[in-house]
Amino acid sequence: MIMCRNMKYDKGIRLASLLLLALCCQVAFSSCSKQETVVQRSDVTSIADKVWAFSQTHPEGFTLNIRTMTEPTEGIAVSYAATQNSHSRHQLDNVVNHSLSHDGYVGGWYSSDEGLYYFDSSRLFVEDSLSAAIQFGKENSQQAIFIISNNTEILLSGKVAEIMERDTLIIGTTGDYRPLTFQEADGHYWGFGIEVAQEIASRMGVETRFMKTSWPTLTSDVMADPQTFDLAMGGITITDARRDVMLMSNGYLANGKTILCRATEAARYQSLADIDRPEVRVMVNPGGLNEKFANDSLTHATIIVHQQNEEIPLLIAKDSADVMITEITEAPYYVKTDSRLAAPLMDRPFTHGEIGVLMRKGQDDLLQMVNNILGQMKADGTLSRLRGKYGLSE
């Protein structure tokens, strides 16, 4: 009996001790939490001071990792709606506090019209997540998102956002210009320009769809309303005339006018003057720069317009005409695939230019996106690899 009472007594002591220990821990935890809150508020103010100082030397805009106080070199920055319209130093603490509890990035810029610095808590997406970034931007009532690595602003009401929502880049192409763009009888497209288009779409994170256009209708098709395709590619030379009414990307392939002729007559054609004779039959496709060049430069030769560009090399080989006006991008393919043909002036083209991407005016966001992707493809060797695949010169 005594043993039992002692055991009950010991249990009571232990229970009381545990209760007392729990109470002490709760008090201590509460004290620690209050201290931690004070430290966090102090940190917020300290970080906000640093962000404010940084903004004074970066009025053009920035995205800052506020945990390391460094600028990321890549990613897609998208602002949160919760911190929208936060401006000047007195509102920066709230932005920093939100950022620390979310992604740790703050974006800022100076509005010269208002004389105010604006700040946002931002989320950073990896650059192959453009579609997700656009969706997040729309959910947070943003007007634009920003690709850091190539300094590109994407308007959420612009052409790029429309393409992302559709999940497809629609490309107009003639399909008659080997080895840049050609459509087989089964509808399949292949060529250097086709692969460049597919790479652009891939880096945007969307699929591709090709639509047939023609050289005579190229401009009207690009400018059609309603719009039939987003851009046009495949052997389209950059010209001032096109840039006057449409947008053209940076060049991604060197180009220039040259000729195809029968190999047995290659020695006969060593200059433009050798071609510009009444007895020389010059064949061109209609509506493009080949026809324009022939009409402008050959005032004595007999010019024959043939509707199908891809048929002209065979007609030259069969003696239906003597010379084809073509490009240094196209001629090597036919010389390689048909021993009856030659391109004696390949190393001395009559003109010098570049091939680019064509699109209608008002699509500046898409133009910037395409130019940035072409720049990436040049830097990482993709363009060089594709040129080599199709036997095209640098």
Residue, then its C-alpha position, 0 to 999 in steps of 0.5 A: m500500500i505504501m509502495c502504491r501511494n509513493m508511486k502515485y505521488d511520484k507520478g504527480i510530481r512528474l506531471a507537475s514538472l512536465l506542465l511547468l516545463a511546457l509553460c516555460c517553453q511556451v513563454a520562451f517561444s513567445s519571447c523568441s517569436k517577438q524577437e524574430t519579428v523585430v529582426q525581420r522588420s529590421d531586415v526588411t528596412s535594411i534591404a529596402d534601403k539597399v534596393w532604394a540605393f540600387s534603384q537610384t543608379h538603375p533608373e532604366g529598370f532592373t530585376l534584383n535578387i534581394r537575398t543576394m543583392t545581385e541581378p539575375t542574367e536570365g529568366i522571365a520576370v513577372s510582377y505580382a498584383a499584390t504590389q502593383n502601383s507601389h512607388s517611392r521609398h515609403q512603399l518599398d518596405n511592403v514590396v520587400n516584405h512580400s518578396l521575402s515571403h514569396d520569390g525574393y525578387v524585386g523589379g523597379w524602374y523610374s517614371s520620368d513623366e511622374g518623377l517616381y520610382y516604381f517597385d514590384s515583388s516579382r516572380l522569375f520563370v525559366e526562359d523555356s516557360l514563356s507560356a506559364a509566365i504569360q498566364f501568370g502575368k494575366e492572372n496578376s493583371q500585368q500589361a507585360i512580362f520581361i525576358i531578362s537575358n535578351n532584354t525583351e518586353i512581351l506585351l500580354s495583349g500583343k502578337v506573341a501572347e496571341i501565338m502562345e495562347r494558340d500554341t502555334l506559330i503560323i508561317g507563310t512560305t512559298g515551298d518552291y525554293r530549294p534548299l530553303t523551302f520546298q513542299e513535297a507532293d504529300g504536303h511535307y515541307w523541308g529546307f533550311g528556312i523551314e528548320v529555322a522556322q521550327e527552331i524559332a517556334s521551339r524556342m518560343g515553346v509552341e508548335t509550327r503550322f506552314m501555309k502556302t504563299s507565292w512570290p506574286t502574292l507575298t506582300s498582300d498575303v502578309m498584310a491580309d486582313p484577317q491575318t492568314f499567318d504570323l510571319a513569312m520565311g524561306g528565301i525572302t531578301i531584306t529590302d528597303a521597299r519591303r521595310d517601308v510597308m512591312l517589318m523585316s528581321n535581322g538577316y540570318l543568311a547571306n544572299g545575292k543574285t547569280i545565274l544557273c546555266r547549262a554546264t556545257e555553256a558555263a564559259r560563255y557567261q562570265s559577266l552580266a554583259d555576257i548575259d545581256r544579249p538578244e540571243v540569250r533567253v533568261m528565265v525568271n519566276p514572277g513577282g519576286l526580286n529575280e524578275k525585278f533584277a532581270n527587268d532592271s539589269l537586262t535590257h537586251a536579253t530575252i526575258i521569259v517569265h515562268q510561273q513555277n520557280e522549282e521547274i526552271p532549273l530543269l527547263i534550263a537543262k532541257d534547253s528551254a531557256d539559257v540562263m536562270i536568274t537565281e540566288i547564291t542560296e539556291a544555285p548550289y543545290y541544283v548544281k549538286t543534284d543535276s550535273r547538266l547545270a553550272a553556276p559559273l558566277m557563284d563567287r561573283p554575285f551581282t548583288h549582296g544582301e541577306i535573307g530575313v523574316l517578314m511580317r506585318k507592321g504592328q507586330d514589334d513584340l514578335l519582331q523583337m522576339v524573332n531577332n532575339i532568337l536568331g541572335q541566340m541561334k547565331a551565338d550557340g552555333t545552330l545557324s552555322r550547323l543548319r547552313g552546313k547541313y544544306g550546303l549554304s555559305e556563311 
